[in-house]
């Protein structure tokens, strides 16, 4: 993952994708694999959220193109800074639990 997150509302195209995705959230997990944390969740664009089984979970390295960047303001900037710190602490805890 990069050292920053894209803002909510950002529209991206993913590797192997034919539909664009709009970022709607961060640090999501699948029910089937709660130990894996994805950088983002999103919905198809322009249709939006239609059904609960159409949520897309993906990581930053899957993004091949950014078509639109969502709103960036002070509140969003502060939240994303907190999110980076939270994610770094989470990754550190995961590493420590491996007991290498």
N, C-alpha and C positions, 0 to 999 in steps of 0.2 A: 504494500500500500504506500502511496505517496505520503509526504509529510503534511498534506492538507486535504481536506474534504471539499468537494464541490457543494455549492448551496442548493437547498431544496428549490425545486422548480427548474433546475438545469435539465436540458434535454440532450440526451446522448445516443450514440449508436454503439452497440456492443459487437465484439468479434463474432462473426458468424450470424449476426442478426440482420433481419430485413425490415423490422419495425423499430422506430425510435422509442426510447424509454425516458420518462420524466422522473427524476429523483424525488421521492416522497418521504424518505427517512434514512436513518443511519443505524449501523451496528445491529443488524437483525439476525435471527437464527431460524433454522428450519425445525419444525417439530420432529422430523425424522432424525436429525443430527444436531442436537442442542449444543454440542461442543464446538461447532464451527460457527464463527461469527463473520458475517459478510459486511463489507464496508457500507453498502447501500441497499435500500429497497426502492422499488419504483413501479410505475404502471405504464401501460402502453400509451403512446402519444400519437395522435391527438385524442383518442377515444377516452382515456382516463380509466379510473377504477370502475370495472363493470361487475366482476365477481371475485370472491375471496381467493379462488384458486388461480387467479391471474396476476398475483403479486410476483414480481421479478426480484430475486436476490442476486446481487453481483458484487464483484470487487473492482477496485479502481483500475487494476491492470487489464480488465476486460474491455475498457472503454477505448474505442478506436477513433471516435470523433465527438466533439462537443459542438452542438448546433446553436445552443442558447444557454447563457449562464443566468441562473436564478438571482433573485434579489440579494444584494450584499449591503448590509448596514451595520451599525455599531452592535446592535443586539445579536445579529447573526454572527458577526465576527467574534464576539465574546463567547457565544455558545460553541462555535467551532473550535476555539482555543481550548475550552473546557473539554470538549469531545476528544481532541488530540491527546490531552493529558490523561483522560480516562482510558482511552484505548491503549496508550503506552503502559499504564499501570496494569491493565488487564493482561496484556501480552507478557509483561514481566512476571505476573503471578502464574501464568500458564507455564512459563519457562521454569520457574522455581519448583512447580509441582512435578515436573519431569524428573527431578532429583538426579541430574546428570553429574 
